[in-house]
Amino acid sequence: MESKIQKSFQNGPFADAVTYKSVKGEISLVYPCYVQHGKYEIYDLKGNLFGKTETYSSVEQAEKRIEDLLS
């Protein structure tokens, strides 16, 4: 990720998450847990960058999408 995108980590009761923030908005990446069937999910927290939850098979795919949206 580029340095203009800030990252913060959160440990949740069911899954860990990372919040990515830039001037364009804020996105949460939730790591897989048994409920999510091994998929990484991203949520648009601020900025109306995309319409609904998106799921990805790998963290690399999810982070690439986040970088594209926030750059």
PDB file of N, CA, C and O in Angstrom:
ATOM      1  N   MET A   1       0.834  -1.182   0.000  1.00  0.00           N
ATOM      2  CA  MET A   1       0.000   0.000   0.000  1.00  0.00           C
ATOM      3  C   MET A   1       0.885   1.253   0.000  1.00  0.00           C
ATOM      4  O   MET A   1       1.975   1.262   0.572  1.00  0.00           O
ATOM      5  N   GLU A   2       0.407   2.266  -0.630  1.00  0.00           N
ATOM      6  CA  GLU A   2       1.151   3.513  -0.677  1.00  0.00           C
ATOM      7  C   GLU A   2       1.078   4.210   0.673  1.00  0.00           C
ATOM      8  O   GLU A   2       0.142   3.994   1.443  1.00  0.00           O
ATOM      9  N   SER A   3       2.075   5.052   0.958  1.00  0.00           N
ATOM     10  CA  SER A   3       2.182   5.698   2.260  1.00  0.00           C
ATOM     11  C   SER A   3       1.055   6.697   2.532  1.00  0.00           C
ATOM     12  O   SER A   3       0.795   7.019   3.691  1.00  0.00           O
ATOM     13  N   LYS A   4       0.385   7.191   1.496  1.00  0.00           N
ATOM     14  CA  LYS A   4      -0.703   8.145   1.732  1.00  0.00           C
ATOM     15  C   LYS A   4      -1.973   7.464   2.238  1.00  0.00           C
ATOM     16  O   LYS A   4      -2.932   8.138   2.614  1.00  0.00           O
ATOM     17  N   ILE A   5      -1.981   6.150   2.248  1.00  0.00           N
ATOM     18  CA  ILE A   5      -3.095   5.384   2.801  1.00  0.00           C
ATOM     19  C   ILE A   5      -2.694   4.919   4.189  1.00  0.00           C
ATOM     20  O   ILE A   5      -1.708   4.200   4.351  1.00  0.00           O
ATOM     21  N   GLN A   6      -3.471   5.336   5.200  1.00  0.00           N
ATOM     22  CA  GLN A   6      -3.183   4.962   6.582  1.00  0.00           C
ATOM     23  C   GLN A   6      -3.872   3.645   6.911  1.00  0.00           C
ATOM     24  O   GLN A   6      -4.967   3.362   6.424  1.00  0.00           O
ATOM     25  N   LYS A   7      -3.214   2.843   7.746  1.00  0.00           N
ATOM     26  CA  LYS A   7      -3.693   1.518   8.109  1.00  0.00           C
ATOM     27  C   LYS A   7      -3.791   1.406   9.623  1.00  0.00           C
ATOM     28  O   LYS A   7      -2.882   1.839  10.330  1.00  0.00           O
ATOM     29  N   SER A   8      -4.881   0.831  10.137  1.00  0.00           N
ATOM     30  CA  SER A   8      -4.978   0.543  11.569  1.00  0.00           C
ATOM     31  C   SER A   8      -5.610  -0.838  11.754  1.00  0.00           C
ATOM     32  O   SER A   8      -6.521  -1.221  11.021  1.00  0.00           O
ATOM     33  N   PHE A   9      -5.112  -1.571  12.740  1.00  0.00           N
ATOM     34  CA  PHE A   9      -5.537  -2.951  12.973  1.00  0.00           C
ATOM     35  C   PHE A   9      -6.482  -3.048  14.164  1.00  0.00           C
ATOM     36  O   PHE A   9      -6.320  -2.337  15.156  1.00  0.00           O
ATOM     37  N   GLN A  10      -7.481  -3.943  14.057  1.00  0.00           N
ATOM     38  CA  GLN A  10      -8.409  -4.202  15.154  1.00  0.00           C
ATOM     39  C   GLN A  10      -8.562  -5.713  15.309  1.00  0.00           C
ATOM     40  O   GLN A  10      -8.700  -6.441  14.325  1.00  0.00           O
ATOM     41  N   ASN A  11      -8.537  -6.168  16.548  1.00  0.00           N
ATOM     42  CA  ASN A  11      -8.795  -7.573  16.841  1.00  0.00           C
ATOM     43  C   ASN A  11     -10.243  -7.700  17.276  1.00  0.00           C
ATOM     44  O   ASN A  11     -10.650  -7.097  18.269  1.00  0.00           O
ATOM     45  N   GLY A  12     -11.025  -8.480  16.541  1.00  0.00           N
ATOM     46  CA  GLY A  12     -12.432  -8.665  16.861  1.00  0.00           C
ATOM     47  C   GLY A  12     -12.686 -10.015  17.501  1.00  0.00           C
ATOM     48  O   GLY A  12     -11.812 -10.883  17.492  1.00  0.00           O
ATOM     49  N   PRO A  13     -13.876 -10.201  18.058  1.00  0.00           N
ATOM     50  CA  PRO A  13     -14.201 -11.472  18.713  1.00  0.00           C
ATOM     51  C   PRO A  13     -14.307 -12.643  17.733  1.00  0.00           C
ATOM     52  O   PRO A  13     -14.044 -13.786  18.107  1.00  0.00           O
ATOM     53  N   PHE A  14     -14.682 -12.373  16.501  1.00  0.00           N
ATOM     54  CA  PHE A  14     -14.836 -13.438  15.509  1.00  0.00           C
ATOM     55  C   PHE A  14     -13.808 -13.365  14.391  1.00  0.00           C
ATOM     56  O   PHE A  14     -13.427 -14.393  13.832  1.00  0.00           O
ATOM     57  N   ALA A  15     -13.352 -12.155  14.059  1.00  0.00           N
ATOM     58  CA  ALA A  15     -12.375 -11.975  12.979  1.00  0.00           C
ATOM     59  C   ALA A  15     -11.610 -10.676  13.205  1.00  0.00           C
ATOM     60  O   ALA A  15     -12.115  -9.743  13.829  1.00  0.00           O
ATOM     61  N   ASP A  16     -10.392 -10.632  12.692  1.00  0.00           N
ATOM     62  CA  ASP A  16      -9.587  -9.418  12.751  1.00  0.00           C
ATOM     63  C   ASP A  16      -9.919  -8.537  11.559  1.00  0.00           C
ATOM     64  O   ASP A  16     -10.380  -9.018  10.524  1.00  0.00           O
ATOM     65  N   ALA A  17      -9.679  -7.236  11.718  1.00  0.00           N
ATOM     66  CA  ALA A  17      -9.981  -6.295  10.638  1.00  0.00           C
ATOM     67  C   ALA A  17      -8.868  -5.257  10.546  1.00  0.00           C
ATOM     68  O   ALA A  17      -8.151  -4.990  11.510  1.00  0.00           O
ATOM     69  N   VAL A  18      -8.751  -4.685   9.358  1.00  0.00           N
ATOM     70  CA  VAL A  18      -7.817  -3.592   9.112  1.00  0.00           C
ATOM     71  C   VAL A  18      -8.622  -2.467   8.477  1.00  0.00           C
ATOM     72  O   VAL A  18      -9.392  -2.693   7.543  1.00  0.00           O
ATOM     73  N   THR A  19      -8.440  -1.259   8.989  1.00  0.00           N
ATOM     74  CA  THR A  19      -9.102  -0.097   8.406  1.00  0.00           C
ATOM     75  C   THR A  19      -8.078   0.694   7.609  1.00  0.00           C
ATOM     76  O   THR A  19      -6.998   1.012   8.108  1.00  0.00           O
ATOM     77  N   TYR A  20      -8.425   1.008   6.370  1.00  0.00           N
ATOM     78  CA  TYR A  20      -7.579   1.785   5.461  1.00  0.00           C
ATOM     79  C   TYR A  20      -8.253   3.135   5.266  1.00  0.00           C
ATOM     80  O   TYR A  20      -9.459   3.210   5.033  1.00  0.00           O
ATOM     81  N   LYS A  21      -7.453   4.211   5.366  1.00  0.00           N
ATOM     82  CA  LYS A  21      -8.025   5.552   5.295  1.00  0.00           C
ATOM     83  C   LYS A  21      -7.167   6.443   4.413  1.00  0.00           C
ATOM     84  O   LYS A  21      -5.939   6.415   4.492  1.00  0.00           O
ATOM     85  N   SER A  22      -7.825   7.236   3.571  1.00  0.00           N
ATOM     86  CA  SER A  22      -7.153   8.269   2.775  1.00  0.00           C
ATOM     87  C   SER A  22      -8.112   9.449   2.664  1.00  0.00           C
ATOM     88  O   SER A  22      -9.197   9.432   3.247  1.00  0.00           O
ATOM     89  N   VAL A  23      -7.713  10.462   1.921  1.00  0.00           N
ATOM     90  CA  VAL A  23      -8.582  11.628   1.738  1.00  0.00           C
ATOM     91  C   VAL A  23      -9.860  11.265   0.978  1.00  0.00           C
ATOM     92  O   VAL A  23     -10.859  11.977   1.088  1.00  0.00           O
ATOM     93  N   LYS A  24      -9.847  10.182   0.216  1.00  0.00           N
ATOM     94  CA  LYS A  24     -11.022   9.765  -0.557  1.00  0.00           C
ATOM     95  C   LYS A  24     -12.062   9.027   0.271  1.00  0.00           C
ATOM     96  O   LYS A  24     -13.239   9.018  -0.089  1.00  0.00           O
ATOM     97  N   GLY A  25     -11.648   8.407   1.377  1.00  0.00           N
ATOM     98  CA  GLY A  25     -12.604   7.666   2.182  1.00  0.00           C
ATOM     99  C   GLY A  25     -11.941   6.683   3.126  1.00  0.00           C
ATOM    100  O   GLY A  25     -10.744   6.760   3.405  1.00  0.00           O
ATOM    101  N   GLU A  26     -12.762   5.748   3.612  1.00  0.00           N
ATOM    102  CA  GLU A  26     -12.302   4.768   4.591  1.00  0.00           C
ATOM    103  C   GLU A  26     -12.930   3.415   4.282  1.00  0.00           C
ATOM    104  O   GLU A  26     -14.133   3.321   4.039  1.00  0.00           O
ATOM    105  N   ILE A  27     -12.106   2.366   4.294  1.00  0.00           N
ATOM    106  CA  ILE A  27     -12.561   1.007   3.971  1.00  0.00           C
ATOM    107  C   ILE A  27     -12.077   0.059   5.049  1.00  0.00           C
ATOM    108  O   ILE A  27     -10.945   0.167   5.520  1.00  0.00           O
ATOM    109  N   SER A  28     -12.932  -0.867   5.437  1.00  0.00           N
ATOM    110  CA  SER A  28     -12.570  -1.904   6.398  1.00  0.00           C
ATOM    111  C   SER A  28     -12.379  -3.232   5.661  1.00  0.00           C
ATOM    112  O   SER A  28     -13.225  -3.635   4.863  1.00  0.00           O
ATOM    113  N   LEU A  29     -11.268  -3.899   5.936  1.00  0.00           N
ATOM    114  CA  LEU A  29     -10.985  -5.233   5.407  1.00  0.00           C
ATOM    115  C   LEU A  29     -11.117  -6.215   6.562  1.00  0.00           C
ATOM    116  O   LEU A  29     -10.361  -6.136   7.530  1.00  0.00           O
ATOM    117  N   VAL A  30     -12.062  -7.132   6.471  1.00  0.00           N
ATOM    118  CA  VAL A  30     -12.290  -8.120   7.517  1.00  0.00           C
ATOM    119  C   VAL A  30     -11.697  -9.446   7.062  1.00  0.00           C
ATOM    120  O   VAL A  30     -12.015  -9.960   5.990  1.00  0.00           O
ATOM    121  N   TYR A  31     -10.818  -9.988   7.918  1.00  0.00           N
ATOM    122  CA  TYR A  31     -10.178 -11.266   7.611  1.00  0.00           C
ATOM    123  C   TYR A  31     -11.164 -12.409   7.780  1.00  0.00           C
ATOM    124  O   TYR A  31     -12.118 -12.292   8.549  1.00  0.00           O
ATOM    125  N   PRO A  32     -10.953 -13.503   7.080  1.00  0.00           N
ATOM    126  CA  PRO A  32     -11.908 -14.616   7.105  1.00  0.00           C
ATOM    127  C   PRO A  32     -12.045 -15.262   8.493  1.00  0.00           C
ATOM    128  O   PRO A  32     -11.089 -15.349   9.263  1.00  0.00           O
ATOM    129  N   CYS A  33     -13.244 -15.698   8.767  1.00  0.00           N
ATOM    130  CA  CYS A  33     -13.515 -16.531   9.930  1.00  0.00           C
ATOM    131  C   CYS A  33     -14.452 -17.639   9.446  1.00  0.00           C
ATOM    132  O   CYS A  33     -14.817 -17.675   8.271  1.00  0.00           O
ATOM    133  N   TYR A  34     -14.829 -18.520  10.327  1.00  0.00           N
ATOM    134  CA  TYR A  34     -15.668 -19.645   9.904  1.00  0.00           C
ATOM    135  C   TYR A  34     -17.010 -19.209   9.313  1.00  0.00           C
ATOM    136  O   TYR A  34     -17.582 -19.934   8.499  1.00  0.00           O
ATOM    137  N   VAL A  35     -17.511 -18.066   9.696  1.00  0.00           N
ATOM    138  CA  VAL A  35     -18.803 -17.573   9.188  1.00  0.00           C
ATOM    139  C   VAL A  35     -18.690 -17.084   7.741  1.00  0.00           C
ATOM    140  O   VAL A  35     -19.658 -17.156   6.984  1.00  0.00           O
ATOM    141  N   GLN A  36     -17.514 -16.589   7.359  1.00  0.00           N
ATOM    142  CA  GLN A  36     -17.325 -15.972   6.036  1.00  0.00           C
ATOM    143  C   GLN A  36     -16.827 -16.958   4.984  1.00  0.00           C
ATOM    144  O   GLN A  36     -16.524 -16.552   3.862  1.00  0.00           O
ATOM    145  N   HIS A  37     -16.737 -18.214   5.313  1.00  0.00           N
ATOM    146  CA  HIS A  37     -16.343 -19.250   4.351  1.00  0.00           C
ATOM    147  C   HIS A  37     -14.992 -18.977   3.703  1.00  0.00           C
ATOM    148  O   HIS A  37     -14.816 -19.224   2.510  1.00  0.00           O
ATOM    149  N   GLY A  38     -14.034 -18.466   4.482  1.00  0.00           N
ATOM    150  CA  GLY A  38     -12.678 -18.266   3.978  1.00  0.00           C
ATOM    151  C   GLY A  38     -12.503 -17.091   3.043  1.00  0.00           C
ATOM    152  O   GLY A  38     -11.495 -17.026   2.340  1.00  0.00           O
ATOM    153  N   LYS A  39     -13.439 -16.160   3.004  1.00  0.00           N
ATOM    154  CA  LYS A  39     -13.355 -15.003   2.110  1.00  0.00           C
ATOM    155  C   LYS A  39     -12.975 -13.744   2.890  1.00  0.00           C
ATOM    156  O   LYS A  39     -13.373 -13.572   4.042  1.00  0.00           O
ATOM    157  N   TYR A  40     -12.210 -12.879   2.255  1.00  0.00           N
ATOM    158  CA  TYR A  40     -11.895 -11.565   2.794  1.00  0.00           C
ATOM    159  C   TYR A  40     -13.001 -10.616   2.345  1.00  0.00           C
ATOM    160  O   TYR A  40     -13.367 -10.599   1.170  1.00  0.00           O
ATOM    161  N   GLU A  41     -13.529  -9.834   3.267  1.00  0.00           N
ATOM    162  CA  GLU A  41     -14.616  -8.903   2.934  1.00  0.00           C
ATOM    163  C   GLU A  41     -14.144  -7.477   3.130  1.00  0.00           C
ATOM    164  O   GLU A  41     -13.430  -7.173   4.086  1.00  0.00           O
ATOM    165  N   ILE A  42     -14.556  -6.585   2.200  1.00  0.00           N
ATOM    166  CA  ILE A  42     -14.293  -5.164   2.377  1.00  0.00           C
ATOM    167  C   ILE A  42     -15.621  -4.422   2.467  1.00  0.00           C
ATOM    168  O   ILE A  42     -16.590  -4.739   1.776  1.00  0.00           O
ATOM    169  N   TYR A  43     -15.627  -3.418   3.350  1.00  0.00           N
ATOM    170  CA  TYR A  43     -16.801  -2.591   3.596  1.00  0.00           C
ATOM    171  C   TYR A  43     -16.431  -1.137   3.403  1.00  0.00           C
ATOM    172  O   TYR A  43     -15.352  -0.705   3.809  1.00  0.00           O
ATOM    173  N   ASP A  44     -17.314  -0.386   2.791  1.00  0.00           N
ATOM    174  CA  ASP A  44     -17.133   1.048   2.584  1.00  0.00           C
ATOM    175  C   ASP A  44     -17.625   1.762   3.836  1.00  0.00           C
ATOM    176  O   ASP A  44     -18.828   1.790   4.098  1.00  0.00           O
ATOM    177  N   LEU A  45     -16.709   2.340   4.615  1.00  0.00           N
ATOM    178  CA  LEU A  45     -17.083   3.029   5.839  1.00  0.00           C
ATOM    179  C   LEU A  45     -17.386   4.506   5.606  1.00  0.00           C
ATOM    180  O   LEU A  45     -18.308   5.057   6.206  1.00  0.00           O
ATOM    181  N   LYS A  46     -16.603   5.146   4.729  1.00  0.00           N
ATOM    182  CA  LYS A  46     -16.798   6.568   4.416  1.00  0.00           C
ATOM    183  C   LYS A  46     -16.396   6.817   2.979  1.00  0.00           C
ATOM    184  O   LYS A  46     -15.442   6.213   2.487  1.00  0.00           O
ATOM    185  N   GLY A  47     -17.103   7.691   2.305  1.00  0.00           N
ATOM    186  CA  GLY A  47     -16.717   8.113   0.968  1.00  0.00           C
ATOM    187  C   GLY A  47     -17.561   7.569  -0.165  1.00  0.00           C
ATOM    188  O   GLY A  47     -17.387   7.983  -1.311  1.00  0.00           O
ATOM    189  N   ASN A  48     -18.478   6.646   0.127  1.00  0.00           N
ATOM    190  CA  ASN A  48     -19.315   6.055  -0.928  1.00  0.00           C
ATOM    191  C   ASN A  48     -18.476   5.589  -2.117  1.00  0.00           C
ATOM    192  O   ASN A  48     -18.745   5.949  -3.264  1.00  0.00           O
ATOM    193  N   LEU A  49     -17.464   4.788  -1.825  1.00  0.00           N
ATOM    194  CA  LEU A  49     -16.533   4.328  -2.857  1.00  0.00           C
ATOM    195  C   LEU A  49     -17.074   3.143  -3.653  1.00  0.00           C
ATOM    196  O   LEU A  49     -16.710   2.954  -4.813  1.00  0.00           O
ATOM    197  N   PHE A  50     -17.940   2.349  -3.032  1.00  0.00           N
ATOM    198  CA  PHE A  50     -18.600   1.243  -3.724  1.00  0.00           C
ATOM    199  C   PHE A  50     -19.901   0.953  -2.987  1.00  0.00           C
ATOM    200  O   PHE A  50     -20.091   1.383  -1.849  1.00  0.00           O
ATOM    201  N   GLY A  51     -20.790   0.222  -3.643  1.00  0.00           N
ATOM    202  CA  GLY A  51     -22.155   0.091  -3.160  1.00  0.00           C
ATOM    203  C   GLY A  51     -22.429  -0.910  -2.066  1.00  0.00           C
ATOM    204  O   GLY A  51     -23.280  -0.661  -1.212  1.00  0.00           O
ATOM    205  N   LYS A  52     -21.740  -2.032  -2.061  1.00  0.00           N
ATOM    206  CA  LYS A  52     -22.061  -3.060  -1.086  1.00  0.00           C
ATOM    207  C   LYS A  52     -20.787  -3.775  -0.675  1.00  0.00           C
ATOM    208  O   LYS A  52     -19.697  -3.421  -1.124  1.00  0.00           O
ATOM    209  N   THR A  53     -20.921  -4.774   0.172  1.00  0.00           N
ATOM    210  CA  THR A  53     -19.781  -5.573   0.593  1.00  0.00           C
ATOM    211  C   THR A  53     -19.203  -6.317  -0.605  1.00  0.00           C
ATOM    212  O   THR A  53     -19.941  -6.859  -1.429  1.00  0.00           O
ATOM    213  N   GLU A  54     -17.875  -6.337  -0.690  1.00  0.00           N
ATOM    214  CA  GLU A  54     -17.196  -7.095  -1.733  1.00  0.00           C
ATOM    215  C   GLU A  54     -16.370  -8.188  -1.060  1.00  0.00           C
ATOM    216  O   GLU A  54     -15.802  -7.970   0.009  1.00  0.00           O
ATOM    217  N   THR A  55     -16.304  -9.360  -1.683  1.00  0.00           N
ATOM    218  CA  THR A  55     -15.532 -10.470  -1.122  1.00  0.00           C
ATOM    219  C   THR A  55     -14.422 -10.892  -2.080  1.00  0.00           C
ATOM    220  O   THR A  55     -14.562 -10.810  -3.300  1.00  0.00           O
ATOM    221  N   TYR A  56     -13.310 -11.347  -1.490  1.00  0.00           N
ATOM    222  CA  TYR A  56     -12.135 -11.749  -2.259  1.00  0.00           C
ATOM    223  C   TYR A  56     -11.544 -13.025  -1.683  1.00  0.00           C
ATOM    224  O   TYR A  56     -11.696 -13.311  -0.495  1.00  0.00           O
ATOM    225  N   SER A  57     -10.873 -13.787  -2.530  1.00  0.00           N
ATOM    226  CA  SER A  57     -10.272 -15.058  -2.120  1.00  0.00           C
ATOM    227  C   SER A  57      -8.942 -14.874  -1.401  1.00  0.00           C
ATOM    228  O   SER A  57      -8.535 -15.739  -0.625  1.00  0.00           O
ATOM    229  N   SER A  58      -8.258 -13.754  -1.649  1.00  0.00           N
ATOM    230  CA  SER A  58      -6.956 -13.538  -1.022  1.00  0.00           C
ATOM    231  C   SER A  58      -6.838 -12.105  -0.505  1.00  0.00           C
ATOM    232  O   SER A  58      -7.519 -11.194  -0.976  1.00  0.00           O
ATOM    233  N   VAL A  59      -5.961 -11.936   0.469  1.00  0.00           N
ATOM    234  CA  VAL A  59      -5.716 -10.606   1.017  1.00  0.00           C
ATOM    235  C   VAL A  59      -5.080  -9.705  -0.041  1.00  0.00           C
ATOM    236  O   VAL A  59      -5.326  -8.499  -0.049  1.00  0.00           O
ATOM    237  N   GLU A  60      -4.265 -10.275  -0.933  1.00  0.00           N
ATOM    238  CA  GLU A  60      -3.637  -9.485  -1.997  1.00  0.00           C
ATOM    239  C   GLU A  60      -4.676  -8.887  -2.940  1.00  0.00           C
ATOM    240  O   GLU A  60      -4.564  -7.725  -3.329  1.00  0.00           O
ATOM    241  N   GLN A  61      -5.687  -9.674  -3.310  1.00  0.00           N
ATOM    242  CA  GLN A  61      -6.754  -9.168  -4.176  1.00  0.00           C
ATOM    243  C   GLN A  61      -7.528  -8.048  -3.480  1.00  0.00           C
ATOM    244  O   GLN A  61      -7.828  -7.021  -4.088  1.00  0.00           O
ATOM    245  N   ALA A  62      -7.843  -8.254  -2.222  1.00  0.00           N
ATOM    246  CA  ALA A  62      -8.606  -7.254  -1.468  1.00  0.00           C
ATOM    247  C   ALA A  62      -7.799  -5.968  -1.317  1.00  0.00           C
ATOM    248  O   ALA A  62      -8.338  -4.878  -1.509  1.00  0.00           O
ATOM    249  N   GLU A  63      -6.513  -6.078  -0.976  1.00  0.00           N
ATOM    250  CA  GLU A  63      -5.697  -4.882  -0.806  1.00  0.00           C
ATOM    251  C   GLU A  63      -5.468  -4.146  -2.123  1.00  0.00           C
ATOM    252  O   GLU A  63      -5.360  -2.920  -2.128  1.00  0.00           O
ATOM    253  N   LYS A  64      -5.394  -4.863  -3.227  1.00  0.00           N
ATOM    254  CA  LYS A  64      -5.268  -4.216  -4.539  1.00  0.00           C
ATOM    255  C   LYS A  64      -6.510  -3.377  -4.831  1.00  0.00           C
ATOM    256  O   LYS A  64      -6.405  -2.241  -5.295  1.00  0.00           O
ATOM    257  N   ARG A  65      -7.680  -3.940  -4.558  1.00  0.00           N
ATOM    258  CA  ARG A  65      -8.944  -3.213  -4.769  1.00  0.00           C
ATOM    259  C   ARG A  65      -8.998  -1.978  -3.857  1.00  0.00           C
ATOM    260  O   ARG A  65      -9.405  -0.902  -4.294  1.00  0.00           O
ATOM    261  N   ILE A  66      -8.593  -2.134  -2.603  1.00  0.00           N
ATOM    262  CA  ILE A  66      -8.603  -1.013  -1.666  1.00  0.00           C
ATOM    263  C   ILE A  66      -7.663   0.081  -2.149  1.00  0.00           C
ATOM    264  O   ILE A  66      -8.013   1.261  -2.126  1.00  0.00           O
ATOM    265  N   GLU A  67      -6.479  -0.306  -2.582  1.00  0.00           N
ATOM    266  CA  GLU A  67      -5.510   0.675  -3.086  1.00  0.00           C
ATOM    267  C   GLU A  67      -6.078   1.415  -4.304  1.00  0.00           C
ATOM    268  O   GLU A  67      -5.924   2.631  -4.415  1.00  0.00           O
ATOM    269  N   ASP A  68      -6.731   0.689  -5.215  1.00  0.00           N
ATOM    270  CA  ASP A  68      -7.336   1.330  -6.398  1.00  0.00           C
ATOM    271  C   ASP A  68      -8.423   2.338  -5.996  1.00  0.00           C
ATOM    272  O   ASP A  68      -8.535   3.412  -6.587  1.00  0.00           O
ATOM    273  N   LEU A  69      -9.215   1.976  -4.990  1.00  0.00           N
ATOM    274  CA  LEU A  69     -10.309   2.849  -4.566  1.00  0.00           C
ATOM    275  C   LEU A  69      -9.828   4.075  -3.806  1.00  0.00           C
ATOM    276  O   LEU A  69     -10.384   5.161  -3.971  1.00  0.00           O
ATOM    277  N   LEU A  70      -8.808   3.917  -2.979  1.00  0.00           N
ATOM    278  CA  LEU A  70      -8.374   5.013  -2.111  1.00  0.00           C
ATOM    279  C   LEU A  70      -7.275   5.891  -2.707  1.00  0.00           C
ATOM    280  O   LEU A  70      -6.987   6.959  -2.168  1.00  0.00           O
ATOM    281  N   SER A  71      -6.657   5.465  -3.805  1.00  0.00           N
ATOM    282  CA  SER A  71      -5.567   6.258  -4.412  1.00  0.00           C
ATOM    283  C   SER A  71      -6.109   7.332  -5.330  1.00  0.00           C
ATOM    284  O   SER A  71      -5.336   8.087  -5.921  1.00  0.00           O
TER     285      SER A  71
END
